[in-house]
């Protein structure tokens, strides 16, 4: 029930804001489902990847995905995620959680800012900068187990020249690819070391997250989004403090 409740919250957040929901996955697994930190980080990648894959299929049929940008950003991102996950296996999980808490603070700042402007059709592309940021964001994804949509979307819009709707849709494909790569990198050595992954909880959270995203999309048309974004930013700061406090104990 805790996994179901947490996944609904994650899905609603994704539906409301288009990003930010995946950064709640690790705290849900840690504090509601009471999973081991490394298991929570690895499992969150599969959950985020599953939810993003569903959205990606929808967006592909609607013609909203820029596959050129998936190549520019996604392929370096997959390599970065593999390296980040490898690094995550080598360090104490407390370091991962501290980095994760800092990332939540970055996410809060991003959510507090004004929305990115819709720039219209694709214009100038800076491929090397897009690829470099893809590698960096991928490494962060693998290390702390988040999708990184709040970092990917600005890169696709400001460096890749995409409009905001196309950038959001394209980011879901990239998140799905990176998350699956990161999970595989964690799963094999951790399974060999005797760690147990609760596939039932993972499946419940993917399904509930998808359903919750529909609810969030419905609410987004009826609630003041700017106030919600600022409220969510404050919530992320509080959660970052909780994660830091728990990590240093």
C-alpha positions, 0 to 999 in steps of 0.5 A: 500500500505504501508503494502504491501511494508513493507511486500515485504521488510520483505519477501525479507530479509527473502529470502536473509538472512534466518532470520532478516526479522521478526524484521522489522515487528513491525517497518513496522506496527508502522511507515508505517501502524501507528498502536498502539504499542501493536497492532503492537507487537501482530499483528507482531506475527501472521504475522511472524507465518503465513510466517514461517508456509508456509516455514515450510510446504515446508521444512517438505515435503523436509525432512529438519525439525528435529522434535526432536529439535522442541520438545527440543526447541519449547515446552519450547519456546511456554511456554516462549512465553506465559509468555513473552506475558503475561508480555507484557500486564502488562507493558507500550508499551514504555518499550516493544519498548525499549527492541525491539530496544536493540534486533535489536542491537543484531540482527545487531551484529549477521548479521555483524558476519561471517556466522555459519559453516555448521557442517554436520549431527547432533552430540552431543545434549545438551538438557537442554541447548537447552530447557533453551535457548528455554524458554528464546528466547520464552519469548523474542518473546512474549514480543517484537513480533519477531520470533527470528530466529537469536537467534534460529538458533545459538542455534540449530547449536551450542547446538543442533548439527544440520547442518545450513540448518537443523537448519534454516528449524527447526527454522521456525517450532519453530517460527511458533509455538511460534508466534501463541501462543504469538498472542493468549495470546495477542489477547483475553485480548486486544480484550476484552479491545476494541483493533481492529486488522486489519486482512486485513493488516495482511493477505496482509502482510503474502501473500506479505511476502511469495511472497517477500521471493521467490524474496529474494531467487532469489536475494540471488544467484545473489548478494554479500551476505556478503556485503548485510548482513553488510548493513542490520546490519547497517540498523538495528542499524539505525532503533534501534535508530529511535525506541528508539527516538520515544519511549522516546518522 
